Amino acid sequence: MFHTAFRLLPCAMASVSIAAWAQTEPAPTLETVTISETRERSYRAVVAPTANKSDTTVKETPFSIQTVTRELMEDRGVTSFGEAVRTVPGLTPQVGWGGSNDRFRLRGFATSANLKNGFRRSVFAPVDELVNIEQIEVLKGPASALYGRFEPGGVVNLVTKQPQNTASTCYELTAGSHDFYRATFDSTGPISETLSYRLTGSWQDNKSFRDFVGAQTQFISPVFRWQPAPHTTLTAELELGRKRGAFDRGFGNSPLFLGVPIHTNYAEADTRLKNDSTLASLVLDHRLDSGWQLHAGLQASSARTDALWYPFGFSPITGAGTPDPQVNRRQQRSIDDQTDLSVLAEVSRRFEAGGVRHRVLFGADANRDTWDFRADANVGPFGFPTNLPIDLYHPVHGTTVVGPLVPYDASNYRSRNVGLYAQDELQLGDQWRVLLGLRYDRSRTLARADYLPVSGTLARSDDALSPRLGVTWTPSDAVSLYASGSKSFLTEPFSGLLRNGSLPAPSLGTQLEVGAKFSLLGGRLEPTLAVFDIRRRHGLVSDPTDFDHVLQVGEQRSQGWELDVPFSITPQWRLLASVTELKAQISRDSDSSLVGTLLANAPRRSASLWTTFDFSGRAAGLSAGLGAIYVGERQANTANSFVLPSYVRWDANIAYRFGAGQRYKLQLALQNLGDKRYYDSGGAFVPTYPGAPRSVLASFAMAL
């Protein structure tokens, strides 16, 4: 009875089919796999379509892939994308632009784009919310064979909630530390025999432990699914996000910042950040009488930020060795407009030939990215922004007089890309599976930047072949052994331009991975061990002597292993643990001083643990969870001039479900139980964002 009632809970109401992700098996009458929130699976889904664009199980996939299920998000009591993915092995958190969103590194490499329902979307400025996310899929290693321009460390796909044929509605109210207030709703059901809907939304108002920092966020997402015929579905989805708040630049690029109180903000109270983002998609799925399945769609998104902020100087501190060091800063207004447009069409089919079962996929896609940047500053007589120093240890705010802001910098980046891809999943008998994939990309990049020593628009064209090969051997139901190799291709104009004023060449990556996946104790214990070696040529890193530019290094290498252990100890007791060890460094370069330097924000060791216990008997409805996040020491910048310290953060959660069908829930989530002082990275430019001290969130949820 408990498991039936739990499905009524907010944010874990409904099963999600592979069709909901807009795969090639779309309609309920077609071949589908259901990802259900059964508590015996211990926080891992059977299927993660990102890996192969198919319903192949995770166990049979020759790559490491982890899922963050809706159930895990609920049991941990998280409210943000960045917190939700902290339990993924090989993933390091990284704070986004002005603290307004979340980014991360996978196996040592920063991500410049994510997937949303399989479509590419840049990560710089969008307002992403968890309220409409059903599952997060993290594919490790190059994804270019299917998705084109991505880093070799991996790719994240956000799977949104889809309309259901059973009506249900849930509401949740949350309040907590630092004047945190949040309300969400999630409603779904049929409108007619052929039309269903899903409507999710959230409102949030929060302050912060940081001086002058706070934000108000609104988000709404309607989804409609029309099924005009048994084998045809058309899904339309819209997201509207709005955030208004302060711009938080964190701390500057110096170890001295690690010694100041974490609430200290070196900006002024007039700092602000306005984020507006929109996403719209239309997806068609149809199964032909011949057995071929068509999947086609388009997604368009835009994100705009308007920020008034105080950047640190490229030498962030003057007088570092004196008793009175000064923080160098300036006032700047930055406006960024970013758009993404992606279209794709693909067909797939299963058939058998010569005793070999195949699932073939053929597809084509096109993507267009645009990024416009403008900056105003108070410019001094020598053409540089005026320095506004403030004391490091005893900052005094409100005394700064800033002159008028005038146009200071502007740039525009455009990327046009077309790709063709093919894949074959072969089943050879009962024990062997082979994955063959190949993609061709053609990319055209245009850039213009006022600060470059050249005039006009720079342009370059590139093409690449991205293959991947994987073999899985399943000698028994309990064990799958696999080996794979894959390549990546990524143009990076948005990351910056070279000091000589030229566009960087594409970065090219190669990964070799071997591993083992187990299904033990009747499927209750499903560990995955992966050993990998990634080499990335022509990768970009920040120029340690001039942060306006980037360097293109000869080769970056990330070697290591990951262990992921989901374990349902009993039907009432679940555990998820992971350990990662890697070394990410510049392994070859024409500049010998760079060789051996470690990549920024790539810890040698990291680990996570989460466990939840559901009580029974007179305490039925009560559950308690406890977990820890460990992040090892990390280099703070490309120059390896100082280290961010390691930390362990303990979190806990307790929930009580009650009422008819346990439709009500009270929950208390506690983060950083030990009040640990720790830092997350903001990237190589501004590497230190202090983590929040001990925080408490209390929520009440109701399902109708």
Secondary structure, 3 states (H helix, E strand, C coil): CHHHHHCCCCCCCCCEEHHHHCCCCCCCCCCCCEECCCCCCCCCCCECCCCCCCCCEHHHCCCCEEEEEHHHHHHHCCCCHHHHCCCCCCEEEEECHHHCCEEEEECCEECCEEEECCEEEECCCCCCCCCCEEEEEEEECCCHHHHCECCCCEEEEEEECCCCCCCEEEEEEEEECCCEEEEEEEEEEECCCCEEEEEEEEEEEECCCCCCCCEEEEEEEEEEEEEEECCEEEEEEEEEEEEEECCCCCECCCHHHHHCCCCCCCCCCCCEEEEEEEEEEEEEEEECCCCCEEEEEEEEEEEEEEEEECCEEEEEEECCCCCCCEEEECCEEEEEEEEEEEEEEEEEEEEEECCEEEEEEEEEEEEEEEEEEEEEECECCCCCECCCCEECCCCCCCCCCCCCCEEEEEEEEEEEEEEEEEEEEEEECCCEEEEEEEEEEEEEEEEEECCCCCCCCEEEEEEEEEEEEEEEEEEECCEEEEEEEEEEEECCHHHCCECCCCCCCCEEEEEEEEEEEECECCCCECCEEEEEEEEEECCEEECCCCCCCEEECCEEEEEEEEEEEEEEEECCEEEEEEEEEEEEEEEECCCCCCCCCECCCCCCEEEEEEEEEECCHHHCCEEEEEEEEEECCEECCCCCCCEECCEEEEEEEEEEEECHHHCEEEEEEEECCCCCCCEEECCCCCCEEECCCCEEEEEEEEEC
